[in-house]
Amino acid sequence: MIYETVAAVDLGSNSFRLQVGRVVDNQIYTLDSMKESVRLASGLNAEKRLDIPAQARALDALRRFGERLGGLDAGAVRVVATNTLRVAKNAAEFLPQAEEALGFPIEIIAGREEARLIYIGASHSLPTVTHKRLVIDIGGGSTEFIIGKRHDPQLMESLYMGCVSYTLRFFPDRRIDKTRLREAQVAATKEIELIAHDYQRLGWKEAVGSSGTARAIADVLELNGLNPDGQSGITRIGLEKFCALLIKAGSAEALDLPGVKGDRLPVLPGGVAIMSAIFDVLGIERMTYAEGALRLGVLYDLLGRFHHLDMRDSTVVQFRRRYQVEADQVERVEATALSALAQLTDGVPSEADVQLLSWATRLHEIGISVAHNAYHKHGAYILTYADMPGFSKKDQLQLAVLVLGHRGKLEKVRNSAAVDIAWPLIFCLRLAVLLHRTRDDRALPLWRVSVLGNGFKLELPAEWLDANPWTAAAIREESSVWRQIGREYLVNAKPQKKPA
C-alpha cells in the first residue's frame, strides 16, 4: 500500500527525533518534526543496563511522539533504535514498554544498516553530484562513516564512539582541560585508524557531517567567525580554534558564544574530540552539513518498499549468490511452504508472514556453504550476526529462528532467545523441506494442512505414503518431534477413492 503521509522516528543515544513527511512524486516534503533530548546513553550503567531514570525519560518522550503519530497506519511509520539499544543488555525488557508508549513497532538496527540509511538520507537532502561523498554521523554512542556516489553507499562502517559515551568517559565532571581533550582525541584516533586505510584507498571529493554534533560545531564556527575567509560548515582551522576556546573556558557550560545550544552543551566535549580526530586521521580540511540524514533515509527506504524496491529483497539475492544456494530447490520449497501457509490461514496470510517465510525458504540452505553437518545451525548463526542491509535485528532473529527450526528437534527453537516464535511458519518450512527431499521436480500428491488445536494436521494419500517409504517415515517422525514441545501434529493417511 502507498501512503501520502509517512513518518520516521529515530531513537538515538542522545536525542529522540520524529519527522513526518508528505510524499509527492516520489519525493518527501517535511510536514512536521519533533525532538526530545533524552540522553539515553547516559543511562547505561557499568553492567550495560539502562537505568530507571533513562527509561522514564524515554517513555515520556515516546508518549508525546505517539500522540503526534495518532491516526497514521502502522505501514506508514518506521521506528529505528540505534547504538544504546543495540548494546543495552535489558533492551528486550524495555522494548515492549517503549512500543506500548509509542503505539508502533520499534526496530533495533545494526551499525552498518544505520550507516546505509544515513547515507540515503544525506544524499537525498544534498544537491545531486557525480563525485563520491564521505558522510560522517557522530551519534550519542556510535559514529558512522559512509562513502557513496549519488544515492548508492559503497563503503560503510560504524564505530563504538559517540558524543555521549566519550563525554561520560573523558569528561565525567564536565571539566575540560588540554590533557583530557587530548586523551579523548587519542582514543578516537585509535578507533578511526582501524578503518582509515580502506576509506583513503576508495577516496572521496566532499566530506559531509549529518549529525546534531556536526550541526552544533558548524553553527559555533560560522556564528563566531572561527572559519577562515568566512567559510561555512566545519574547517580544520575553525575546529582547532574551537578546541582552544573549550580548554580556555574549562567547561562547555562556561562558553559564552553564539550558536551553543543548551541541550547540546552537556555532550559537546566528546563530540568535538571525535570530530577533531576524524579531521586529523582522514586528512579532512572542510566539512559541509546535511540535515536529518537518518530520519530522511528511513523515509526514503520506506518509500522504496511501497514501490517494491525493498532493500531486504536485494540482500536476500546477494546472500543466495554469496552462499551458492541451489536456486531450483529453494524455489520448490518456497512454493510449497507458501501454499501450506495459505491453507493454514484460509487463503489470507498476512503480508509480513508471506515475506518472512519467502526469505526463510530462500536462505534456509546457506549454512551448507560452511558444512553440511548441522547446516541449519550454521545458517542461523550467519543470519543472526551478518550485516544484512535493510534488515533490523528483529528481522534477522526471526529469520534465524525459522532457519534453525526447519530441521532437527524443536527444543532448540523453543529454548532460544527469540520472542513470538512463529510456529506456523516453522511448520510450513519443515513440511516443504520434507516433501522435496528428493530435490527434483517430481509431482507431489494432493495434500492438505490445517490448524489442529495448538498444532497442525497433515493429510496425504495413503497410496503415496506407501510408495514413498523414506519420505513417509520422515513425515511420521514429525509427530514425535512436535509432541516433544507439547504441540499436536496429526498425519492422516487418506485412502484414494475408488471410481464408482
N, C-alpha and C positions, 0 to 999 in steps of 0.2 A: 504494500500500500504506500502511496505517495502522500506526504503531508505538506501543507502550505506553511505551517509553523513548526519549528523544531527547536530543541533546547539541548544544551550540553552543560554538565556540571563537573567541575574539576575539584576533587578533594585533595588539595595539595598539602604538603607538610607544614607550610606556613599559613596559607590562606585558602579558604573555600571560595570558589567563584562560579557564577552561573551566567550563562549567555543564552538569550532567546533570539532566534532569527527567523526571518521570513524568506522562503525560497521563491525566487523569481528567475525564470530562465536558467536554472541550474546554478544560480549564484545565491549566496546567502547574505542578507542585509540585516544587521543587528537591530532588534526592536527594543531590547531591554538587557540590562546586566546588573548583577549584584555581587558584592564582595564582602566576606566576613573574615576578619583576622582571627583565626582560631589557634595558630601556632601549635598544631597537633604534635609536631616532632618534639617540642619541649616537654611533652607529657610522657615521653618514653623513659622509663626508669632503667636502672642498671641491668635488670633482667630482660630488657626489651619488651616490657609490657606497658600498655597505655594506662596512665593513672586515671582515677575517677574524675578529677577536675577537667582534664583534657577531653575525656569522653563527654562530660556535661557540656562543655563549650561547643563541641562538635554537634551534639544532638540539638542544642538550641538553634544553631545556625541552620541545620538541616530542616528543622520545623519551619523556619522562616522561608527557606527555599521552597519547601513543599507547598506552602500557601501560594507562592507565585506560580508554581507549576500546575496548580489545580486546574483540572479541565483538559489538560493535554493527554493524549493517548500514550500508553507506555512505549509504543513503537516509534514515537516522535521524540523520545527523550533518551539520552545516553549519559550515564554517570560513571566516571572513571576515578579510581583512587590510585595514588602513586606511592612514593617510597615508604612513607611512615607505615602505611597499612600493609605494604609488602613485607616489612621486617617485624612488625609488631606480633609477638607470639600469641596475644589474645585477640587478634583481628577476627578470627572466626566467631568468637563470643560477642564481639562488639557489632559485627556486621548486621545481624538481624535487627538489632535495636536501631541502627542507622537507617536501614531500609524502611523500617516502620515509620520512623520520624519523617523521612523524605517522601515516602509513598512510591518509590521506584527502585528497581534493582540496581545494585552497585557492583561494578566490575573492578577488581584489583588487577591492574595491568603490569606487565613486566617492563623493565627499564628500556629495552630496545623497542618495545611496542610504544612506549611513551615517546621515545625519540622519533619514531616514524610519524606519529600523529603531530608532534611539534613541528616537524619539517613541512608536513602537508599544510598545516595552518599558516606557517610563516610564508610559504611560497604563494599562498592564495591572498595574503594581505600585502604583499610587495609587488612592485611592477615586474612584469614578465621579462626575463633576460635569458640570454643563451649561455652565459657562463655559469660556472659552478659556484655555489654559495656554501659557506660554513655557517651553520646555525648552532648557537650555544644557548642553553637554557639552564640557568642556575636556580634550582628549586630549593625548598627547605631542607631536603635530605639527600638529594642527588643532583647531579649535573649531567645533562645530555649534550652530546656532540654529534652533529649530523652534517655530512657533506652530500649535496644533491644538485641536480640540474633540473630546471623547470619545476615540475611537481613530483619528481621521482627521487626519493632518497637513495643514495648509493653506499654510504658507509655510516653506521650508527653504533654508538656506544653510550653507556650510562655508567657513571662513576659514583661511588657512595661518598659524596661530599656535597654539602649544601649549606646555605646561609644560616639556617637554624642550628644544624648539628655542629658546624665549625664555630659559631658564636658560643654555644654552650661548652664546647671543648676547650677553646683557647681564650675566651673572654667571659668566664663564668660570672664574674662580678661586674661585667660591663666596662672594666677599666682597660684602656688601650695604651700600650707603650711600644717602643720600637722592637723590643725583644719578642713580645707576644705576637705582634703582627708578622714579624719575620718567621716565627715558628709556624704560624698558620700558613704562610706562603710556601714554606718548605714542604709542609705536609701535603699541600695541594699539588705542588710541583712533582713530588714523587708519584702521585696518582696519575697525573697527566702524562708524565714521561712514559708510562706503560703503553699508551696508545699513540703518542706523538708521531712515531715513525710512519705508521700507516696513513695518517692524515696528511703529513707533509709529502709523502710519496704520491698520493692521489691529487693533492693540491686544490686550491680554490682561489677565486679572484676577490670575493667580497665576504666579509665577516658580519654576522648579524646576531644580536642578542635579543632573546624573546621573552625574558622573564621579568618579574617585578624588580628583581635586583638590578638588571641591566637598565630598566627604565629609571629607577631611583638614582643610579650613578650618573646616567646621561643627563637627567634633569639638573643635578647639582653642578656638573661640569659646564653645562650650557648657561644656566642662570647666573653663575658666578664667574663666567669668563675664564675658566681654567683651561679650556682647549685653546690651542694656538690658532691664530688667524680667524677666530670666530667660527671654527668648525663645529658641526653638530655631532651628536652621538657621543661615543666614548673614544678618546685618544690616549695613546701611551703617556704622553706628556701630561695631559689632564689628570690621568689616573695617579701618576706619581705625585702631583701636587695635592690631590685629594688625600692620599695616604699621609703625606706630611702634615696636612691640616688635622687629620684624625689623631695623629700622635701628639700634636701640639695641644689639642683640646683635652686629651686624656680620656674622653668617652664620646660616644656618638651623641648622647643627650646634651653634652656641653657645646656641641656645634651650633653656631649662630649663623646659619647660612640659608638663603632662599632655596627652596626646592627639596629640603629634607622633610619628608612627611613623618608624622608621629608614629603611625602604625608600622613603618619600615625601620625606624630607628633601632629597636632592640636587636635586630638581626643584621644590621648593616655591616658591622665589622667583619663577620665571617664571609659575607658576600663580596666585600671589597678585596679581602685577602685572596679568595678564589679567583676573582676576575684578574687581579694582578698577576697571579701565577699563570693563568691562561695566556695573557698577553706575552709574558716572558717566554714560556716554553714553546708556544706556537708562532712566535715572532709576529704578532699582530700589531699594527700601528694604529688602526682605526676600526671601530665597530659601529654599525648603524643599529636601529631598533625596530622590531616588529611587534605589534600589539597582539596579546591574547592568542598566541600560537596554538597551545594545546587545545583550548576550547574550540577554536575555529577548525582545527584539524579533526576533532571529534565530529563536528557538524558535517564537514565535507565527507568524512568517511561514512557517516550515517547516510548522507545523500547518495553516495555511491551504492550502498546496499539497496536503497529504494529502486535504483535502476539496474539491479542485478550485476553490479560491479563490486562484489563483496571481496575484500582482500583475503578473507579466510578461504574462499574457494581457490584463489591463486596459490595460497600457501599449501593447501592440500595437494594441488597439482605438482608443486615443487617437491614436496615430500615423497610423492609417489615416484617421481623421477629419481630423486636422490637415493632412495632406498630400493629402487628397482623392483617395484611391486608388479606382479603379474596382472596386467590390465584385464584380460578376459575373465579371469577367476573373480576378481573383485566386482566386476560388472554383473556377473551371475549372482553373486552373493547379495549385492545391493538390491537387485530387482526382487529377489525372493524375500529379503528382510523387509523391504518396504511394503510388499504385498501382505506379509504377516501383520505388520503394523496397521495397515488399512483394515484388515479383518478384526483386529482387536479393538479398534475404535469405531466400528460400524461405518467405515468409509470416510471418517472426518478426523484424521490425525492432525495435531497441531503443527503449524509450520516449523516451529522450533524443534519438535521431536523428529520430523522428517529430515530437517537439516542436520541435526546431530547424528542421527542414525546413518545418513548417507555418508557423512565424513568418516564415521567409525568404520563402516564397511570398506571404504576406500583405503583406510590406513591400518586395518586390523593385522596385516601381514608385514608391516615394516620391520618388525623385530627379527624376521628371518635373515635380514642382512647382517645381523650380529651373530646369531646361531639359531639353528632350528630347534634345538632343545630349549624348552621354556621360552619360545619366541614371543608368546603373549606378554610375558613379564618384561622382556627387553623392549617390546613396543610400548608398553605402558610407561616404562621409565623414560623413554625418548619423549613421549608426548607430555609427560609431566614437567620435564626440565629443559626441553629445547626452546629456543627462541622461535615463536610461531607468529609472524606478523598478522595482525588483525584479531588474534585470539586473546581473550582475557585469561587470567589464571584459572578462573572457574571453568571457562570453556575447556581449557586443556585438561583440567582434572576430570571433568565429565567424560571427555574422550578417552582419557587414560583408563578410567574405570570400565568403560564399555569394552575396550580392547583387552584389558586384564581379565574380564569376565567372559570372554567369548569362547573359552575352552577351559577344561580342568574343573576343579572343585570351586564352589562359590563362597566358601567361608572366607577366602582371602579378600573377596569383594565386600562382603558384609562387615569384615573387620577393618576395612580401610578407613582413612580419614575423610572420605567423601561424605557429603551430606546429600539427602534426597536421591538415593541411588535409584536409577531408572530401571527397575526390574523388567518392565515390559520390553524396553529397548534391548536389554541384555538377552531376554528370551528370543526375540526376533533375530538377533545376530547369531546366537548359538544355533538356532534351528536352521538358518540359511547356510551356515558353515557345514552343518551335518548333512544337509540334503545335497550339498555339492562337494562331497568328499572325493568323488571320482575326478573332479577338476576337468570335466569335459562338458559338451553341450547336449548330452543325452536328455531326453524329455523327462520331466518329473511327473509323478502321478497326480491325480486330483486330490489335493489336501486342504484341510480346513483347520483353523485355530480359533479359539475363543477364550474369554476370561472364565476361570472356574474358581470361585471363592477368592483366596488370596494368591492363586496361581493360574495355571493355564491348562487347556485341553487341546490335544492334537489328534486329528482324525486322518487316517491313511488307509488305503485299500489293503485288506489282508493279503491279497494275492501279490501285491507289490512288495510287502514286507517279507513274504515267504521267498520271493525271487531275489531279494537283496539282503541276505542274512547279515552281512558285515555292517551295513548302514542300520539295519533294523536293531541289531544288538546295541549299537551306539545310541540310538534314539531311546530305547527302553532303559538304558543306563541313566539317561537324563532324569527319569523319575526319581531314582535314588539320590542323585546329586541335588535336586531341588528339595526333596524331603529333608535332607540333612540341614537345610537352613529354614525348615518349618514352612515350606510353601508346597502347594499341591501341583502335581503335574501328571495328568492322565493321558495315556496313549490309547486311543480307541481304534482297534483294527476292524474296519468295516468290510464285511463280505461283499463282493461285487454282485449286484443284482443280475439275476439271470433273465434273459428276454422271455417274455410271455409266449 
